[in-house]
Every structure is written in C-alpha cells, then in structure tokens.
Amino acid sequence: MIRKNTIICKLIQLKKSKISGFDMNEAVNKELRIEEEVCPSCGLKGGCHPYGSYNRYIIDFKDYSPSTQSIRITRVICECGHTHAILSDPIVPYLHYSLFYIIIVLAVYSCHLMTVERLCEEYFISPSILYRWLGVYNDKRREW
C-alpha cells in the first residue's frame, strides 16, 4: 500500500480527518502524482499506473454517532506486477475503524469518562479491540 499524507492528522485538524462529509479519494487524487510515486515493493519511481478501485467500509462518526460508510479506494499497479492501494491518513490499514474514531475511543478511555463496559457498548467495540488499540498505542507512543 502507498500511504498519502494529504491529511495530516493533528489535534487542530481532527475535524478535517473525519471521513463523514469529506471525500478522501478526491483529496488523495488531487495530490496524487502517480508518475512520481515509488513502488514499495521494488523501489521503482514512476512505474505505477492506475489499476482500478474497490469499496471499503469504514466506521466513523456521523452527527456524533458511530456510522458505517462505504468509501472508494484507488489502486495502482507497478511494472514489477505488484498492486497497491492508495490510502490517506484517516484510513488505518487492515482496520474498519477510522483514525479519528480510534483516537476518540482512546481519549474517552484515558479520561476515565466511563467504564470499559459502557465505553465498548457506546462505541460498538469489544474489550479485546479496545485493549489491542491500547497495546498498539503504548508500543508506538514514543515513536509517534
């Protein structure tokens, strides 16, 4: 996959990182210069070409409530034969939850605003997902 940092997710810009009401593919495609991309597999610059797209479901907030939405992900193929999805910042690879959603859940947990049981019910996640997110955060905290 190729990560596009078109939406830098800083605390000031969290509203912009939300998926609802924001076409991330449009933002990525405005900034995307496929001819300048480097293939993550072979390192060739300019070898990637449009290859299609697919739908992906993302859980984010809509009107302050969790909501599932379908977004379109652009794919490219390199001359080496590898294909890559173009993902913008709010899309977490291999997860159905947006970065904004995860940040909000972890913030609520960190502020002790509700019990783990209530938090999981409120945000439609299991305790194991919450603790997995906390583990990743604790592992990467210094790096981030």
DSSP file with accessible surface (Angstrom, degrees, kcal/mol):
  #  RESIDUE AA STRUCTURE BP1 BP2  ACC     N-H-->O    O-->H-N    N-H-->O    O-->H-N    TCO  KAPPA ALPHA  PHI   PSI    X-CA   Y-CA   Z-CA
    1    1 A M              0   0   69      0, 0.0     2,-0.5     0, 0.0    85,-0.2   0.000 360.0 360.0 360.0 153.8    0.0    0.0    0.0
    2    2 A I  E     -a   86   0A  12     83,-2.8    85,-2.3    37,-0.0     2,-0.5  -0.964 360.0-146.6-114.7 121.3    1.1    3.6   -0.6
    3    3 A R  E     -a   87   0A  90     -2,-0.5     2,-0.6    83,-0.2    85,-0.2  -0.786   8.8-157.8 -91.0 127.7    0.3    6.0    2.3
    4    4 A K  E     -a   88   0A  37     83,-3.0     2,-1.0    -2,-0.5    85,-0.8  -0.920   7.8-156.1-107.4 120.5   -0.5    9.5    1.2
    5    5 A N        +     0   0  108     -2,-0.6     3,-0.2     1,-0.2    83,-0.1  -0.303  52.9 126.4 -89.7  50.4    0.0   12.2    3.8
    6    6 A T  S    S+     0   0   41     -2,-1.0     2,-0.5     1,-0.2    -1,-0.2   0.728  73.3  45.8 -78.4 -21.9   -2.5   14.6    2.3
    7    7 A I  S    S-     0   0   15     -3,-0.5     2,-0.6    10,-0.0    -1,-0.2  -0.871  78.3-158.3-123.4  94.6   -4.4   14.9    5.5
    8    8 A I        -     0   0   77     -2,-0.5     2,-1.6    -3,-0.2     5,-0.1  -0.654  15.5-141.0 -76.4 119.2   -2.0   15.5    8.4
    9    9 A C        +     0   0   36     -2,-0.6     2,-0.3     8,-0.1    -1,-0.1  -0.606  38.7 155.5 -89.4  84.1   -4.0   14.4   11.4
   10   10 A K    >   -     0   0  125     -2,-1.6     3,-1.0     1,-0.1     4,-0.3  -0.698  57.9-105.0-100.6 161.7   -3.0   16.9   14.1
   11   11 A L  G >  S+     0   0  143     -2,-0.3     3,-1.1     1,-0.3     4,-0.2   0.886 121.2  54.3 -56.3 -36.9   -5.2   17.7   17.0
   12   12 A I  G 3  S+     0   0  163      1,-0.2     3,-0.3     2,-0.1    -1,-0.3   0.839 112.9  43.4 -65.9 -29.8   -6.2   21.1   15.5
   13   13 A Q  G X> S+     0   0   67     -3,-1.0     4,-1.2     1,-0.2     3,-0.8   0.185  73.5 116.1-104.0  16.8   -7.3   19.3   12.3
   14   14 A L  H X> S+     0   0   28     -3,-1.1     4,-0.6    -4,-0.3     3,-0.6   0.868  74.1  58.0 -57.9 -35.8   -9.2   16.4   13.7
   15   15 A K  H >4 S+     0   0  164     -3,-0.3     3,-0.9     1,-0.2    -1,-0.3   0.901 105.9  50.2 -60.9 -37.6  -12.5   17.6   12.2
   16   16 A K  H <4 S+     0   0  134     -3,-0.8    -1,-0.2     1,-0.2    -2,-0.2   0.749 103.0  60.6 -71.9 -22.4  -10.9   17.5    8.7
   17   17 A S  H << S+     0   0    0     -4,-1.2    83,-0.3    -3,-0.6    -1,-0.2   0.597  80.6 108.7 -82.4  -8.4   -9.7   14.0    9.3
   18   18 A K    <<  -     0   0   39     -3,-0.9    42,-0.0    -4,-0.6    44,-0.0  -0.373  65.1-144.5 -66.6 146.9  -13.2   12.7    9.7
   19   19 A I  S >  S+     0   0    3     71,-0.1     3,-2.0     2,-0.1     5,-0.2   0.891  73.3  92.3 -79.7 -38.8  -14.4   10.6    6.9
   20   20 A S  T 3  S+     0   0   24     41,-0.4    -2,-0.1     1,-0.3     3,-0.1  -0.323 101.8   5.8 -62.8 131.5  -18.0   11.8    7.1
   21   21 A G  T 3  S+     0   0   92      1,-0.1     2,-0.4    -2,-0.0    -1,-0.3   0.602 113.5  95.9  75.4  12.2  -18.7   14.7    4.8
   22   22 A F    <   -     0   0   80     -3,-2.0     2,-1.2    -5,-0.1     3,-0.1  -0.983  66.5-143.5-139.8 123.3  -15.2   14.5    3.3
   23   23 A D     >  -     0   0   91     -2,-0.4     4,-1.8     1,-0.2     5,-0.1  -0.729  19.2-179.0 -88.7  97.2  -14.2   12.8    0.1
   24   24 A M  H  > S+     0   0    6     -2,-1.2     4,-2.9     1,-0.2     5,-0.2   0.880  79.7  56.3 -66.2 -38.5  -10.8   11.4    0.9
   25   25 A N  H  > S+     0   0   20      1,-0.2     4,-3.1     2,-0.2    -1,-0.2   0.911 106.5  50.9 -60.6 -39.6  -10.3    9.8   -2.5
   26   26 A E  H  > S+     0   0  100      2,-0.2     4,-1.9     1,-0.2    -1,-0.2   0.933 111.9  47.2 -62.2 -43.8  -10.8   13.2   -4.1
   27   27 A A  H  X S+     0   0   21     -4,-1.8     4,-1.3     2,-0.2    -2,-0.2   0.919 114.7  46.5 -63.7 -43.4   -8.3   14.8   -1.7
   28   28 A V  H  X S+     0   0    1     -4,-2.9     4,-1.9     1,-0.2     3,-0.4   0.944 111.6  50.9 -64.0 -46.4   -5.8   12.0   -2.4
   29   29 A N  H  < S+     0   0   76     -4,-3.1    -1,-0.2     1,-0.2    -2,-0.2   0.827 105.4  56.3 -65.9 -29.2   -6.3   12.2   -6.2
   30   30 A K  H  < S+     0   0  137     -4,-1.9    -1,-0.2    -5,-0.2    -2,-0.2   0.884 118.1  34.1 -65.7 -38.1   -5.7   16.0   -6.2
   31   31 A E  H  < S+     0   0  122     -4,-1.3     2,-0.3    -3,-0.4    -2,-0.2   0.643  96.6 106.8 -89.1 -17.7   -2.3   15.4   -4.6
   32   32 A L     <  +     0   0   19     -4,-1.9     2,-0.5    -5,-0.1     3,-0.1  -0.485  39.3 178.4 -75.1 125.8   -1.5   12.1   -6.3
   33   33 A R    >>  -     0   0  125     -2,-0.3     3,-2.3     1,-0.1     4,-0.6  -0.860   7.1-171.9-121.9  90.0    1.1   12.2   -9.0
   34   34 A I  G >4 S+     0   0   30     -2,-0.5     3,-1.4     1,-0.3    14,-0.5   0.862  82.3  61.5 -55.2 -36.1    1.3    8.5   -9.9
   35   35 A E  G 34 S+     0   0  121      1,-0.3    -1,-0.3    -3,-0.1    14,-0.0   0.703 106.9  46.4 -65.9 -16.5    4.3    9.2  -12.2
   36   36 A E  G <4 S+     0   0  108     -3,-2.3    -1,-0.3     9,-0.1    -2,-0.2   0.489  88.5 111.3-101.6  -5.4    6.2   10.4   -9.1
   37   37 A E    <<  -     0   0   26     -3,-1.4     9,-2.5    -4,-0.6     2,-0.5  -0.394  60.7-138.1 -72.9 147.4    5.2    7.5   -6.8
   38   38 A V  B     -E   45   0B  74      7,-0.2     7,-0.2     8,-0.1     6,-0.1  -0.906  21.5-119.3-105.1 129.7    7.8    5.0   -5.6
   39   39 A C     >  -     0   0    1      5,-2.2     4,-2.0    -2,-0.5     5,-0.1  -0.515  13.4-147.3 -68.3 125.9    6.7    1.3   -5.6
   40   40 A P  T  4 S+     0   0   75      0, 0.0    -1,-0.2     0, 0.0   -38,-0.0   0.747  95.4  49.0 -66.2 -19.2    7.0    0.0   -2.0
   41   41 A S  T  4 S+     0   0   63      3,-0.1    -2,-0.0     1,-0.1    -3,-0.0   0.934 129.9  10.2 -86.2 -49.4    7.9   -3.5   -3.4
   42   42 A C  T  4 S-     0   0   65      2,-0.1    -1,-0.1    40,-0.1    -4,-0.0   0.576  90.0-124.8-110.6 -14.1   10.6   -2.8   -6.0
   43   43 A G     <  +     0   0   45     -4,-2.0     2,-0.3     1,-0.3     0, 0.0   0.490  54.7 152.0  84.3   3.0   11.5    0.9   -5.3
   44   44 A L    >   -     0   0   71     -6,-0.1    -5,-2.2    -5,-0.1     3,-0.5  -0.501  38.1-141.7 -72.1 127.9   10.9    1.9   -9.0
   45   45 A K  B 3  S+E   38   0B 140     -2,-0.3    -7,-0.2    -7,-0.2    -9,-0.1  -0.796  82.2  10.3 -91.5 130.5    9.9    5.5   -9.3
   46   46 A G  T 3  S+     0   0   26     -9,-2.5    -1,-0.2    -2,-0.5    -8,-0.1   0.532  92.9 111.4  84.9   6.8    7.3    6.2  -11.9
   47   47 A G    <   +     0   0    0     -3,-0.5    32,-0.7   -10,-0.4     2,-0.3   0.510  51.0  98.6 -91.2  -2.4    6.4    2.6  -12.6
   48   48 A C  E     +B   78   0A   2    -14,-0.5    30,-0.2   -11,-0.4   -11,-0.1  -0.656  47.6 179.6 -91.0 141.2    2.9    2.7  -11.1
   49   49 A H  E     -B   77   0A  89     28,-2.5    28,-2.7    -2,-0.3    -2,-0.0  -0.963  40.8 -82.5-135.4 151.7   -0.2    3.1  -13.2
   50   50 A P  E     +B   76   0A  98      0, 0.0    26,-0.3     0, 0.0     3,-0.1  -0.236  44.6 172.7 -55.0 140.7   -3.9    3.3  -12.4
   51   51 A Y  E     -     0   0A 135     24,-2.5     2,-0.3     1,-0.5    25,-0.2   0.396  47.0 -87.7-131.7  -5.6   -5.3   -0.2  -11.9
   52   52 A G  E     -B   75   0A  42     23,-0.9    23,-3.1     2,-0.0    -1,-0.5  -0.889  40.0-103.0 130.8-160.7   -8.9    0.3  -10.6
   53   53 A S  E     -B   74   0A  50     -2,-0.3     2,-0.3    21,-0.3    21,-0.2  -0.957  17.5-155.2-158.2 169.9  -10.6    0.8   -7.3
   54   54 A Y  E     -B   73   0A  77     19,-1.9    19,-3.4    -2,-0.3     2,-0.3  -0.970  24.7-107.3-149.3 161.0  -12.7   -1.0   -4.7
   55   55 A N  E     -B   72   0A  90     -2,-0.3     2,-0.4    17,-0.2    17,-0.2  -0.706  31.3-174.0 -90.2 146.5  -15.1   -0.2   -2.0
   56   56 A R  E     -B   71   0A  28     15,-2.4    15,-2.8    -2,-0.3     2,-0.4  -0.997  20.9-129.3-140.1 139.2  -14.2   -0.4    1.7
   57   57 A Y  E     -B   70   0A 139     -2,-0.4     2,-0.4    13,-0.2    13,-0.2  -0.765  26.0-173.1 -91.0 133.7  -16.4    0.0    4.7
   58   58 A I  E     -B   69   0A   0     11,-3.0    11,-2.8    -2,-0.4     2,-0.6  -0.983  18.8-140.3-127.6 137.5  -15.2    2.4    7.4
   59   59 A I  E     +Bc  68  97A  35     37,-3.9    39,-2.5    -2,-0.4    42,-0.2  -0.873  44.1 136.7 -98.8 122.1  -16.7    3.1   10.8
   60   60 A D  E     -B   67   0A   0      7,-2.8     7,-3.3    -2,-0.6     2,-0.4  -0.748  53.9 -73.7-144.6-170.0  -16.5    6.8   11.7
   61   61 A F  E     +B   66   0A  15      5,-0.2   -41,-0.4    -2,-0.2     2,-0.4  -0.787  34.8 179.6-100.2 140.3  -18.8    9.4   13.3
   62   62 A K  E >  S-B   65   0A 115      3,-2.9     3,-1.3    -2,-0.4     6,-0.0  -0.965  81.3 -10.9-136.0 120.5  -21.8   11.0   11.6
   63   63 A D  T 3  S-     0   0  133     -2,-0.4    -1,-0.1     1,-0.3    -2,-0.0   0.918 129.7 -57.3  53.6  44.3  -23.7   13.5   13.7
   64   64 A Y  T 3  S+     0   0  198      1,-0.2    -1,-0.3     3,-0.0    -3,-0.1   0.615 119.8 103.2  66.0  16.0  -21.7   12.5   16.8
   65   65 A S  E <  S-B   62   0A  69     -3,-1.3    -3,-2.9    58,-0.0    -1,-0.2  -0.963  82.9 -96.7-125.2 145.9  -22.8    8.8   16.4
   66   66 A P  E     +B   61   0A  37      0, 0.0     2,-0.3     0, 0.0    -5,-0.2  -0.327  50.1 178.3 -58.8 137.6  -20.9    5.8   15.1
   67   67 A S  E     -B   60   0A  30     -7,-3.3    -7,-2.8     2,-0.0     2,-0.5  -0.998  27.3-133.7-146.5 140.2  -21.7    5.2   11.5
   68   68 A T  E     +B   59   0A  91     -2,-0.3     2,-0.3    -9,-0.2    -9,-0.2  -0.842  31.1 178.3 -96.3 131.1  -20.6    2.8    8.8
   69   69 A Q  E     -B   58   0A  37    -11,-2.8   -11,-3.0    -2,-0.5     2,-0.5  -0.948  26.1-129.0-132.1 153.2  -19.8    4.3    5.4
   70   70 A S  E     -B   57   0A  59     -2,-0.3     2,-0.3   -13,-0.2   -13,-0.2  -0.864  28.6-179.1-101.8 131.1  -18.6    3.0    2.1
   71   71 A I  E     -B   56   0A  28    -15,-2.8   -15,-2.4    -2,-0.5     2,-0.5  -0.895  26.9-117.3-126.3 159.6  -15.6    4.7    0.5
   72   72 A R  E     -B   55   0A 117     -2,-0.3     2,-0.5   -17,-0.2   -17,-0.2  -0.848  23.0-157.6 -99.5 129.0  -13.7    4.1   -2.7
   73   73 A I  E     -B   54   0A   0    -19,-3.4   -19,-1.9    -2,-0.5     2,-0.3  -0.918  12.5-137.2-108.5 126.6  -10.1    3.1   -2.6
   74   74 A T  E     -BD  53  86A  22     12,-0.6    12,-3.0    -2,-0.5     2,-0.3  -0.610  18.5-158.5 -82.1 140.3   -7.9    3.7   -5.6
   75   75 A R  E     -BD  52  85A  61    -23,-3.1   -24,-2.5    -2,-0.3   -23,-0.9  -0.902   6.8-168.1-119.1 149.7   -5.4    1.0   -6.7
   76   76 A V  E     -BD  50  84A   2      8,-2.7     8,-2.6    -2,-0.3     2,-0.4  -0.917  10.1-145.9-128.5 158.6   -2.3    1.2   -8.8
   77   77 A I  E     -BD  49  83A  45    -28,-2.7   -28,-2.5    -2,-0.3     6,-0.2  -0.980  12.8-143.4-125.4 139.9   -0.1   -1.5  -10.4
   78   78 A C  E >   -B   48   0A   5      4,-2.7     3,-2.2    -2,-0.4   -30,-0.2  -0.616  28.4-110.8 -96.3 161.7    3.7   -1.3  -10.8
   79   79 A E  T 3  S+     0   0  132    -32,-0.7    -1,-0.1     1,-0.3   -31,-0.1   0.757 118.2  65.4 -61.7 -22.4    5.7   -2.6  -13.7
   80   80 A C  T 3  S-     0   0   57      2,-0.1    -1,-0.3   -36,-0.1     3,-0.1   0.572 120.0-109.9 -77.7  -7.6    7.0   -5.2  -11.3
   81   81 A G  S <  S+     0   0   49     -3,-2.2     2,-0.2     1,-0.3    -2,-0.1   0.304  76.1 128.5 100.2  -9.5    3.5   -6.7  -11.1
   82   82 A H        -     0   0   99     -5,-0.0    -4,-2.7     1,-0.0    -1,-0.3  -0.597  46.3-146.5 -81.6 142.4    2.6   -5.7   -7.5
   83   83 A T  E     - D   0  77A  48     -2,-0.2     2,-0.3    -6,-0.2    -6,-0.2  -0.802  14.0-168.5-106.5 151.8   -0.6   -3.8   -6.9
   84   84 A H  E     - D   0  76A  10     -8,-2.6    -8,-2.7    -2,-0.3     2,-0.3  -0.998  17.5-133.7-140.8 142.0   -1.0   -1.2   -4.2
   85   85 A A  E     - D   0  75A   8     -2,-0.3   -83,-2.8   -10,-0.2     2,-0.7  -0.726  21.7-131.6 -90.5 143.6   -3.9    0.7   -2.6
   86   86 A I  E     -aD   2  74A   2    -12,-3.0   -12,-0.6    -2,-0.3     2,-0.4  -0.873  32.0-176.7 -97.0 112.6   -3.7    4.4   -2.1
   87   87 A L  E     -a    3   0A   4    -85,-2.3   -83,-3.0    -2,-0.7     2,-0.1  -0.929  15.6-145.2-116.2 134.5   -4.7    5.2    1.4
   88   88 A S  E >   -a    4   0A   2     -2,-0.4     3,-1.7   -85,-0.2   -83,-0.2  -0.433  39.2 -89.9 -89.2 170.6   -5.0    8.6    3.0
   89   89 A D  T 3  S+     0   0   17    -85,-0.8    10,-0.1     1,-0.3   -84,-0.1   0.820 119.4  56.0 -52.1 -46.0   -4.2    9.3    6.7
   90   90 A P  T 3  S+     0   0    0      0, 0.0     9,-2.5     0, 0.0     2,-0.7   0.688  90.8  85.8 -68.3 -11.6   -7.6    8.7    8.3
   91   91 A I  B <  S-F   98   0C   3     -3,-1.7     7,-0.1     7,-0.2     5,-0.1  -0.788  70.5-152.1 -92.2 119.4   -7.7    5.2    6.9
   92   92 A V    >   -     0   0   29     -2,-0.7     3,-1.9     5,-0.6     5,-0.1  -0.793  28.0-109.5 -90.4 123.7   -6.0    2.7    9.1
   93   93 A P  T 3  S+     0   0   37      0, 0.0     3,-0.1     0, 0.0    -1,-0.1  -0.260  96.5   2.1 -56.2 134.1   -4.6   -0.2    7.0
   94   94 A Y  T 3  S+     0   0  200      1,-0.2     2,-0.3     2,-0.0    -3,-0.0   0.532 110.9 102.9  68.8   9.9   -6.5   -3.5    7.7
   95   95 A L    <   -     0   0   46     -3,-1.9    -1,-0.2     2,-0.1    -3,-0.2  -0.919  63.1-148.2-120.1 152.4   -9.0   -1.9   10.1
   96   96 A H  S    S+     0   0  112     -2,-0.3   -37,-3.9   -38,-0.1     2,-0.4   0.466  77.0  87.3 -92.2  -3.1  -12.6   -0.9    9.6
   97   97 A Y  B    S-c   59   0A  31    -39,-0.2    -5,-0.6    -5,-0.1   -37,-0.2  -0.802  78.1-123.9-100.8 139.5  -12.3    2.0   12.0
   98   98 A S  B  >  -F   91   0C   0    -39,-2.5     4,-2.2    -2,-0.4    -7,-0.2  -0.357  24.1-114.6 -74.4 159.9  -11.1    5.4   11.0
   99   99 A L  H  > S+     0   0   52     -9,-2.5     4,-2.6     1,-0.2     5,-0.2   0.908 118.1  54.7 -60.0 -41.3   -8.1    7.0   12.8
  100  100 A F  H  > S+     0   0   22    -83,-0.3     4,-2.3     1,-0.2    -1,-0.2   0.915 107.0  50.7 -59.2 -43.1  -10.4    9.7   14.2
  101  101 A Y  H  > S+     0   0    1    -42,-0.2     4,-2.4     2,-0.2    -1,-0.2   0.937 111.3  47.3 -61.3 -46.6  -12.7    7.0   15.7
  102  102 A I  H  X S+     0   0   18     -4,-2.2     4,-2.6     1,-0.2     5,-0.2   0.918 111.1  51.6 -63.3 -42.3   -9.8    5.2   17.4
  103  103 A I  H  X S+     0   0   54     -4,-2.6     4,-2.4     1,-0.2    -1,-0.2   0.923 110.3  48.8 -62.3 -42.7   -8.4    8.5   18.8
  104  104 A I  H  X S+     0   0   47     -4,-2.3     4,-2.7     2,-0.2     5,-0.2   0.939 111.6  48.9 -63.6 -45.9  -11.8    9.4   20.3
  105  105 A V  H  X S+     0   0    0     -4,-2.4     4,-2.4     1,-0.2    -2,-0.2   0.940 113.5  46.5 -60.7 -45.2  -12.3    6.0   21.9
  106  106 A L  H  X S+     0   0   23     -4,-2.6     4,-2.7     1,-0.2    -1,-0.2   0.873 111.6  52.0 -67.0 -34.4   -8.8    6.1   23.4
  107  107 A A  H  X S+     0   0   47     -4,-2.4     4,-2.0    -5,-0.2    -2,-0.2   0.928 110.1  47.9 -66.4 -44.0   -9.3    9.7   24.6
  108  108 A V  H  <>S+     0   0   15     -4,-2.7     5,-1.7     2,-0.2     6,-0.4   0.923 114.0  47.9 -62.6 -42.3  -12.6    8.7   26.3
  109  109 A Y  H ><5S+     0   0   66     -4,-2.4     3,-1.4    -5,-0.2    -2,-0.2   0.941 111.6  49.8 -62.0 -46.3  -10.8    5.7   27.9
  110  110 A S  H 3<5S+     0   0   72     -4,-2.7    -1,-0.2     1,-0.3    -2,-0.2   0.810 109.1  51.4 -65.5 -31.0   -7.8    7.8   29.0
  111  111 A C  T 3<5S-     0   0   82     -4,-2.0    -1,-0.3    -5,-0.2    -2,-0.2   0.457 105.1-130.1 -85.1  -1.2  -10.0   10.4   30.6
  112  112 A H  T < 5 +     0   0  155     -3,-1.4    -3,-0.2    -4,-0.3    -2,-0.1   0.876  55.3 150.3  53.7  42.1  -11.9    7.7   32.6
  113  113 A L      < +     0   0  115     -5,-1.7     2,-0.3     1,-0.1    -4,-0.1   0.683  67.2   2.3 -77.8 -19.6  -15.2    9.2   31.4
  114  114 A M  S    S-     0   0   43     -6,-0.4    -1,-0.1    -5,-0.1    -2,-0.1  -0.976  86.6 -85.2-157.7 165.2  -16.9    5.8   31.5
  115  115 A T     >  -     0   0   91     -2,-0.3     4,-3.0     1,-0.1     5,-0.2  -0.275  42.1-110.6 -69.5 162.1  -16.3    2.2   32.4
  116  116 A V  H  > S+     0   0   38      1,-0.2     4,-2.7     2,-0.2     5,-0.2   0.917 119.6  52.7 -59.3 -42.4  -14.7   -0.1   29.9
  117  117 A E  H  > S+     0   0  139      1,-0.2     4,-2.0     2,-0.2    -1,-0.2   0.943 113.0  42.3 -60.5 -47.3  -18.0   -2.0   29.6
  118  118 A R  H  > S+     0   0  127      2,-0.2     4,-3.0     1,-0.2    -1,-0.2   0.902 113.0  53.4 -68.0 -40.4  -20.0    1.2   28.9
  119  119 A L  H  X S+     0   0    0     -4,-3.0     4,-2.3     1,-0.2    -2,-0.2   0.935 109.6  48.5 -59.1 -45.0  -17.3    2.5   26.5
  120  120 A C  H  X>S+     0   0    9     -4,-2.7     5,-1.9    -5,-0.2     4,-0.5   0.891 113.9  46.3 -65.0 -38.2  -17.4   -0.7   24.5
  121  121 A E  H ><5S+     0   0  125     -4,-2.0     3,-0.6    -5,-0.2    -2,-0.2   0.923 113.0  49.9 -67.1 -43.9  -21.2   -0.6   24.3
  122  122 A E  H 3<5S+     0   0   94     -4,-3.0    -2,-0.2     1,-0.2    -1,-0.2   0.862 120.6  33.8 -63.6 -39.3  -21.3    3.1   23.4
  123  123 A Y  H 3<5S-     0   0   31     -4,-2.3    -1,-0.2    -5,-0.2    -2,-0.2   0.280 106.5-120.5-105.7   9.9  -18.7    2.7   20.6
  124  124 A F  T <<5 +     0   0  149     -3,-0.6     2,-0.3    -4,-0.5    -3,-0.2   0.891  69.4 124.0  55.9  46.4  -19.7   -0.8   19.4
  125  125 A I      < -     0   0   13     -5,-1.9    -1,-0.2    -6,-0.2    -2,-0.1  -0.903  59.9-116.3-127.6 163.4  -16.4   -2.4   20.0
  126  126 A S     >  -     0   0   44     -2,-0.3     4,-2.1     1,-0.1     3,-0.4  -0.625  28.6-113.6 -93.1 158.4  -15.3   -5.4   22.1
  127  127 A P  H  > S+     0   0   65      0, 0.0     4,-2.8     0, 0.0     5,-0.2   0.877 117.6  58.9 -57.8 -34.5  -13.0   -5.1   25.1
  128  128 A S  H  > S+     0   0   73      1,-0.2     4,-1.9     2,-0.2     5,-0.1   0.890 105.3  48.5 -64.4 -36.6  -10.4   -7.1   23.1
  129  129 A I  H  > S+     0   0   30     -3,-0.4     4,-2.6     2,-0.2    -1,-0.2   0.939 111.5  50.3 -65.8 -45.3  -10.4   -4.5   20.4
  130  130 A L  H  X S+     0   0    0     -4,-2.1     4,-2.4     1,-0.2    -2,-0.2   0.949 112.5  45.8 -57.5 -47.5  -10.0   -1.7   22.9
  131  131 A Y  H  X S+     0   0  116     -4,-2.8     4,-2.2     1,-0.2    -1,-0.2   0.840 110.3  54.3 -69.8 -29.3   -7.1   -3.4   24.6
  132  132 A R  H  X S+     0   0  142     -4,-1.9     4,-2.4    -5,-0.2    -1,-0.2   0.939 109.6  47.7 -66.1 -44.8   -5.5   -4.1   21.2
  133  133 A W  H  X S+     0   0   15     -4,-2.6     4,-2.6     1,-0.2    -2,-0.2   0.914 111.9  50.3 -61.4 -41.7   -5.7   -0.4   20.4
  134  134 A L  H  X S+     0   0   19     -4,-2.4     4,-2.8    -5,-0.2    -1,-0.2   0.898 109.3  51.7 -63.7 -39.1   -4.2    0.5   23.8
  135  135 A G  H  X S+     0   0   28     -4,-2.2     4,-2.4     2,-0.2    -2,-0.2   0.926 110.9  46.7 -63.2 -44.2   -1.4   -2.0   23.2
  136  136 A V  H  X S+     0   0   68     -4,-2.4     4,-2.3     2,-0.2    -2,-0.2   0.933 113.0  50.1 -64.0 -43.9   -0.5   -0.5   19.8
  137  137 A Y  H  X S+     0   0   93     -4,-2.6     4,-1.4     1,-0.2    -2,-0.2   0.940 112.0  46.8 -59.8 -47.2   -0.7    3.0   21.3
  138  138 A N  H  < S+     0   0   81     -4,-2.8     4,-0.4     1,-0.2    -1,-0.2   0.884 113.7  48.7 -64.8 -36.2    1.6    2.0   24.2
  139  139 A D  H  < S+     0   0  135     -4,-2.4     4,-0.2    -5,-0.2    -1,-0.2   0.868 122.5  32.4 -67.5 -38.1    4.1    0.3   21.9
  140  140 A K  H  X S+     0   0   81     -4,-2.3     4,-2.9    -5,-0.2    -2,-0.2   0.454  87.3 104.3-100.6  -3.0    4.3    3.2   19.4
  141  141 A R  T  < S+     0   0  121     -4,-1.4    -1,-0.1     1,-0.2    -2,-0.1   0.897  85.5  41.8 -51.5 -49.8    3.8    6.1   21.8
  142  142 A R  T  4 S+     0   0  234     -4,-0.4    -1,-0.2     1,-0.2    -2,-0.1   0.907 115.1  51.1 -66.3 -39.6    7.4    7.2   21.9
  143  143 A E  T  4        0   0  139     -4,-0.2    -2,-0.2     1,-0.2    -1,-0.2   0.895 360.0 360.0 -64.3 -41.7    7.8    6.7   18.1
  144  144 A W     <        0   0  177     -4,-2.9    -1,-0.2    -7,-0.2    -2,-0.2   0.789 360.0 360.0 -72.3 360.0    4.7    8.8   17.4
